[in-house]
Amino acid sequence: MDNPIYEATGRRKESAARVRITPGTGQIVINKLQADDYFSRPTLVMQVEQPLKVTELLGTVDISVSANGGGLSGQAGAVRLGIARALEK
């Protein structure tokens, strides 16, 4: 059987993020860059990881994100909402 894939969209301000979650090793890739490289501030990375910490899934799933529009703060919020929605599925 194939691994399940969960997808969702998150929006905040002018930003939108399309999130895809698959079982894996904990990689978070945003627009083909690691989350630490994409978001210049550690607080934004913490914001993105928040739904994973709450559900105790940090390090057990891989996340691929396509984010656009707005600034980095808005994109981080959109990614966080997209992750939360995908986890809900």
C-alpha positions in Angstrom: 0.0 0.0 0.0 1.1 3.5 -0.6 1.9 6.0 2.1 -1.0 8.4 2.8 -0.6 12.0 1.6 -2.5 14.7 3.3 -3.0 18.1 1.6 -4.5 21.4 2.7 -4.3 25.1 2.0 -3.6 27.8 4.6 -4.1 31.6 4.1 -3.1 34.6 6.2 -3.1 38.2 5.1 -2.0 38.2 1.5 -0.1 34.9 1.8 -1.2 31.4 0.7 0.5 28.1 1.4 -0.3 24.7 -0.2 0.9 22.0 2.3 1.5 18.3 1.6 2.3 15.9 4.6 3.7 12.4 4.2 5.2 9.9 6.7 8.9 10.6 6.9 11.8 11.8 8.9 10.8 15.4 9.9 11.9 17.4 6.9 10.1 20.7 6.3 10.7 22.0 2.8 9.2 25.4 1.7 9.6 26.5 -1.9 12.4 23.9 -2.3 14.4 25.3 0.7 14.7 23.9 4.2 12.5 25.8 6.7 15.6 27.1 8.5 17.0 28.6 5.3 13.6 29.9 3.9 12.6 31.7 7.1 15.4 34.0 8.3 14.1 34.2 11.9 14.0 31.3 14.3 10.6 32.5 15.7 9.0 31.9 12.3 10.4 28.4 12.2 9.0 27.8 15.6 5.6 29.1 14.5 5.6 26.7 11.5 6.5 23.7 13.8 3.9 24.6 16.4 1.1 22.3 15.1 3.5 19.4 14.9 4.7 19.9 18.5 1.1 20.0 19.8 0.3 16.8 18.1 3.6 15.2 19.0 4.4 14.5 15.3 7.6 16.6 15.0 10.2 14.4 13.4 7.8 11.8 12.1 6.4 13.4 9.0 7.8 15.2 6.0 6.2 18.4 4.9 6.4 20.0 1.4 5.0 23.5 1.0 4.4 25.9 -1.8 4.1 29.4 -0.3 3.5 32.7 -2.1 2.3 36.2 -1.6 2.8 38.6 1.3 5.8 38.7 3.5 7.6 36.0 5.5 5.5 36.5 8.6 2.3 36.1 6.7 3.7 33.1 4.9 4.7 31.5 8.2 1.2 31.9 9.5 -0.3 30.5 6.2 2.0 27.5 6.5 1.1 26.9 10.1 -2.6 27.0 9.2 -2.1 24.7 6.3 -0.2 22.2 8.4 -2.9 22.2 11.1 -5.6 21.7 8.5 -3.7 18.8 6.9 -3.1 17.2 10.3 -6.8 17.4 11.0 -7.6 15.2 8.0 
